[in-house]
């Protein structure tokens, strides 16, 4: 990407939106993993 062309506002917005979606996906995955870990831990401690 050596070619430097001016980005349009729409393009910048699109990139920002994509980054937000990626962040949201990561947060969801981390939350799911934590929930699964807590469920497994409670199963082990209860059983």
N, CA, C and O atoms as a GROMACS GRO file, in nm:
protein
  188
    1UNK      N    1   0.085  -0.120   0.000
    1UNK     CA    2   0.000   0.000   0.000
    1UNK      C    3   0.089   0.126   0.000
    1UNK      O    4   0.085   0.205   0.094
    2UNK      N    5   0.169   0.141  -0.105
    2UNK     CA    6   0.256   0.258  -0.114
    2UNK      C    7   0.180   0.377  -0.170
    2UNK      O    8   0.212   0.492  -0.142
    3UNK      N    9   0.077   0.348  -0.252
    3UNK     CA   10  -0.001   0.453  -0.316
    3UNK      C   11  -0.085   0.526  -0.212
    3UNK      O   12  -0.168   0.464  -0.145
    4UNK      N   13  -0.063   0.656  -0.199
    4UNK     CA   14  -0.135   0.735  -0.098
    4UNK      C   15  -0.242   0.817  -0.166
    4UNK      O   16  -0.213   0.919  -0.228
    5UNK      N   17  -0.367   0.772  -0.155
    5UNK     CA   18  -0.477   0.851  -0.208
    5UNK      C   19  -0.563   0.898  -0.090
    5UNK      O   20  -0.574   0.830   0.012
    6UNK      N   21  -0.624   1.015  -0.108
    6UNK     CA   22  -0.705   1.070  -0.001
    6UNK      C   23  -0.827   0.983   0.022
    6UNK      O   24  -0.900   0.948  -0.071
    7UNK      N   25  -0.848   0.949   0.146
    7UNK     CA   26  -0.965   0.867   0.180
    7UNK      C   27  -1.089   0.955   0.188
    7UNK      O   28  -1.085   1.067   0.239
    8UNK      N   29  -1.198   0.903   0.136
    8UNK     CA   30  -1.324   0.976   0.145
    8UNK      C   31  -1.385   0.953   0.284
    8UNK      O   32  -1.357   0.851   0.347
    9UNK      N   33  -1.466   1.045   0.332
    9UNK     CA   34  -1.528   1.026   0.464
    9UNK      C   35  -1.607   0.896   0.474
    9UNK      O   36  -1.609   0.832   0.578
   10UNK      N   37  -1.672   0.857   0.363
   10UNK     CA   38  -1.748   0.732   0.364
   10UNK      C   39  -1.656   0.614   0.389
   10UNK      O   40  -1.689   0.522   0.464
   11UNK      N   41  -1.538   0.618   0.324
   11UNK     CA   42  -1.443   0.509   0.340
   11UNK      C   43  -1.395   0.500   0.485
   11UNK      O   44  -1.387   0.392   0.543
   12UNK      N   45  -1.364   0.616   0.542
   12UNK     CA   46  -1.317   0.620   0.681
   12UNK      C   47  -1.426   0.565   0.774
   12UNK      O   48  -1.398   0.489   0.866
   13UNK      N   49  -1.549   0.606   0.747
   13UNK     CA   50  -1.662   0.559   0.829
   13UNK      C   51  -1.674   0.407   0.820
   13UNK      O   52  -1.694   0.340   0.921
   14UNK      N   53  -1.661   0.355   0.698
   14UNK     CA   54  -1.673   0.211   0.676
   14UNK      C   55  -1.564   0.137   0.754
   14UNK      O   56  -1.592   0.035   0.817
   15UNK      N   57  -1.441   0.188   0.749
   15UNK     CA   58  -1.330   0.124   0.821
   15UNK      C   59  -1.357   0.127   0.971
   15UNK      O   60  -1.336   0.028   1.041
   16UNK      N   61  -1.404   0.241   1.020
   16UNK     CA   62  -1.434   0.254   1.163
   16UNK      C   63  -1.543   0.156   1.204
   16UNK      O   64  -1.536   0.094   1.309
   17UNK      N   65  -1.645   0.144   1.118
   17UNK     CA   66  -1.756   0.053   1.150
   17UNK      C   67  -1.704  -0.091   1.156
   17UNK      O   68  -1.740  -0.167   1.246
   18UNK      N   69  -1.619  -0.127   1.060
   18UNK     CA   70  -1.566  -0.263   1.058
   18UNK      C   71  -1.485  -0.290   1.185
   18UNK      O   72  -1.494  -0.398   1.244
   19UNK      N   73  -1.407  -0.189   1.228
   19UNK     CA   74  -1.326  -0.206   1.349
   19UNK      C   75  -1.417  -0.225   1.469
   19UNK      O   76  -1.389  -0.308   1.556
   20UNK      N   77  -1.528  -0.149   1.475
   20UNK     CA   78  -1.623  -0.163   1.585
   20UNK      C   79  -1.681  -0.304   1.587
   20UNK      O   80  -1.693  -0.364   1.694
   21UNK      N   81  -1.718  -0.355   1.471
   21UNK     CA   82  -1.776  -0.488   1.463
   21UNK      C   83  -1.675  -0.591   1.513
   21UNK      O   84  -1.711  -0.682   1.588
   22UNK      N   85  -1.550  -0.578   1.471
   22UNK     CA   86  -1.447  -0.673   1.515
   22UNK      C   87  -1.432  -0.669   1.667
   22UNK      O   88  -1.424  -0.773   1.732
   23UNK      N   89  -1.427  -0.548   1.723
   23UNK     CA   90  -1.414  -0.533   1.868
   23UNK      C   91  -1.532  -0.598   1.936
   23UNK      O   92  -1.515  -0.669   2.036
   24UNK      N   93  -1.651  -0.575   1.886
   24UNK     CA   94  -1.773  -0.630   1.945
   24UNK      C   95  -1.767  -0.782   1.942
   24UNK      O   96  -1.805  -0.847   2.040
   25UNK      N   97  -1.720  -0.840   1.831
   25UNK     CA   98  -1.710  -0.985   1.820
   25UNK      C   99  -1.614  -1.040   1.924
   25UNK      O  100  -1.643  -1.140   1.988
   26UNK      N  101  -1.500  -0.973   1.940
   26UNK     CA  102  -1.400  -1.019   2.038
   26UNK      C  103  -1.459  -1.014   2.178
   26UNK      O  104  -1.441  -1.107   2.257
   27UNK      N  105  -1.530  -0.905   2.210
   27UNK     CA  106  -1.589  -0.892   2.344
   27UNK      C  107  -1.690  -1.004   2.367
   27UNK      O  108  -1.693  -1.063   2.475
   28UNK      N  109  -1.771  -1.034   2.266
   28UNK     CA  110  -1.870  -1.142   2.280
   28UNK      C  111  -1.801  -1.276   2.303
   28UNK      O  112  -1.843  -1.354   2.389
   29UNK      N  113  -1.696  -1.302   2.226
   29UNK     CA  114  -1.624  -1.430   2.241
   29UNK      C  115  -1.565  -1.442   2.381
   29UNK      O  116  -1.577  -1.546   2.444
   30UNK      N  117  -1.502  -1.335   2.429
   30UNK     CA  118  -1.442  -1.338   2.564
   30UNK      C  119  -1.550  -1.362   2.668
   30UNK      O  120  -1.530  -1.441   2.761
   31UNK      N  121  -1.664  -1.295   2.654
   31UNK     CA  122  -1.773  -1.312   2.750
   31UNK      C  123  -1.823  -1.456   2.749
   31UNK      O  124  -1.847  -1.514   2.855
   32UNK      N  125  -1.838  -1.515   2.631
   32UNK     CA  126  -1.884  -1.654   2.622
   32UNK      C  127  -1.785  -1.748   2.689
   32UNK      O  128  -1.824  -1.838   2.762
   33UNK      N  129  -1.656  -1.726   2.664
   33UNK     CA  130  -1.554  -1.812   2.724
   33UNK      C  131  -1.559  -1.801   2.876
   33UNK      O  132  -1.550  -1.902   2.946
   34UNK      N  133  -1.574  -1.679   2.927
   34UNK     CA  134  -1.582  -1.660   3.073
   34UNK      C  135  -1.702  -1.732   3.130
   34UNK      O  136  -1.693  -1.797   3.234
   35UNK      N  137  -1.817  -1.721   3.062
   35UNK     CA  138  -1.939  -1.787   3.110
   35UNK      C  139  -1.918  -1.938   3.114
   35UNK      O  140  -1.954  -2.004   3.211
   36UNK      N  141  -1.859  -1.993   3.008
   36UNK     CA  142  -1.835  -2.138   3.002
   36UNK      C  143  -1.741  -2.180   3.114
   36UNK      O  144  -1.763  -2.281   3.180
   37UNK      N  145  -1.634  -2.101   3.135
   37UNK     CA  146  -1.539  -2.135   3.241
   37UNK      C  147  -1.608  -2.133   3.377
   37UNK      O  148  -1.584  -2.222   3.459
   38UNK      N  149  -1.691  -2.033   3.402
   38UNK     CA  150  -1.761  -2.026   3.531
   38UNK      C  151  -1.857  -2.143   3.547
   38UNK      O  152  -1.869  -2.199   3.656
   39UNK      N  153  -1.924  -2.181   3.440
   39UNK     CA  154  -2.016  -2.294   3.448
   39UNK      C  155  -1.939  -2.423   3.480
   39UNK      O  156  -1.982  -2.501   3.565
   40UNK      N  157  -1.826  -2.444   3.414
   40UNK     CA  158  -1.745  -2.563   3.439
   40UNK      C  159  -1.694  -2.561   3.583
   40UNK      O  160  -1.698  -2.663   3.652
   41UNK      N  161  -1.646  -2.446   3.628
   41UNK     CA  162  -1.595  -2.434   3.765
   41UNK      C  163  -1.704  -2.464   3.866
   41UNK      O  164  -1.680  -2.536   3.964
   42UNK      N  165  -1.824  -2.411   3.845
   42UNK     CA  166  -1.933  -2.435   3.941
   42UNK      C  167  -1.972  -2.582   3.938
   42UNK      O  168  -2.008  -2.638   4.042
   43UNK      N  169  -1.967  -2.645   3.821
   43UNK     CA  170  -1.998  -2.789   3.814
   43UNK      C  171  -1.897  -2.868   3.896
   43UNK      O  172  -1.934  -2.959   3.970
   44UNK      N  173  -1.769  -2.833   3.884
   44UNK     CA  174  -1.665  -2.906   3.956
   44UNK      C  175  -1.679  -2.883   4.107
   44UNK      O  176  -1.666  -2.977   4.185
   45UNK      N  177  -1.704  -2.759   4.147
   45UNK     CA  178  -1.713  -2.731   4.290
   45UNK      C  179  -1.839  -2.791   4.350
   45UNK      O  180  -1.838  -2.836   4.464
   46UNK      N  181  -1.949  -2.793   4.274
   46UNK     CA  182  -2.076  -2.847   4.324
   46UNK      C  183  -2.070  -3.000   4.326
   46UNK      O  184  -2.117  -3.063   4.421
   47UNK      N  185  -2.013  -3.058   4.224
   47UNK     CA  186  -2.012  -3.203   4.212
   47UNK      C  187  -1.888  -3.260   4.275
   47UNK      O  188  -1.870  -3.382   4.275
   0.00000   0.00000   0.00000
